[in-house]
Amino acid sequence: MNEEAEVRTMNDELRTQKEEPKAAPDIHDRTFDFACRIVRLYEALRRKAGPGRAISTQLLKSGTSIGANLEEARGGQSRADFASKCCIALKEARESHYWLRIVDACGILPLQSIRPLVNEANEIVAILTTIVKRTSVR
């Protein structure tokens, strides 16, 4: 398979459904969808030779743990427990964003194939930053 066909295949795998949501999805839904997209990216990166394979493992761990930590926060035993889990989710979101930037900067995948994930990681970081700040203030 040539490079262009491979990029098209990866783009197809990473593309999400373009449905008009009736209401903005909550952070739990967004992080779940993000994790699913990261799993698909992981599978695409594992097929490539070189450092993409090692990076894919790091990205899989950080990208899927964001939502897992938010689920833990949902069941937090106290406000402090909730804040702590949200803080961990924020750190994992920042790490995911970092690995996505590495994938682009090193030319492992072209930016156009991962731009939606980079943007979503940015938005998740912003949302979680707000949650952590608001939780910590009180």
Residue, then its C-alpha position, 0 to 999 in steps of 0.5 A: m500500500n502506498e503512503e497516500a493510500e495508507v494515510r487515506t485509510m488511517n483518516d477513514e479509521l480516525r474519522t468520527q461520525k459527523e452528526e449534529p448533536k441536539a445538545a453539547p455532549d458532556i465531558h464523560d461522553r467526550t472523553f469516552d469518544f476520545a478514548c475510542r478514537i485513541v484506540r483506533l489511532y493506536e491500531a494505526l500506529r502499531r502497523k507502522a514501523g519505528p517509534g510510532r509503536a512505542i509512542s502508541t502505547q504511551l498515547l493509548k494509556s494516557g488517552t484512555s485513562i482520562g475518561a476512566n479517571l472521570e468515571e472514578a471522580r463521579g463516584g468520589q467519596s468526597r469533594a477532595d476525592f472528586a478534585s483529585k481524580c479530575c486533576i489526574a484526568l487533566k494531567e492525562a489529557r495534557e500528556s495525550h495532547y503532548w504525544l499527539r503533537i510528537v506524532d505530528a512533529c516527527g512526521i509519524l502521521p500527517l497533521q491532517s490525519i490527527r488534527p481533530l484529535v489534537n483539537e479535541a485534546n485541547e478542548i478536553v484540557a480546557i474543560l478539565t482545567t475549568i472543572v479543577k479550578r472551580t472545584s479547588v476554589r470552594 
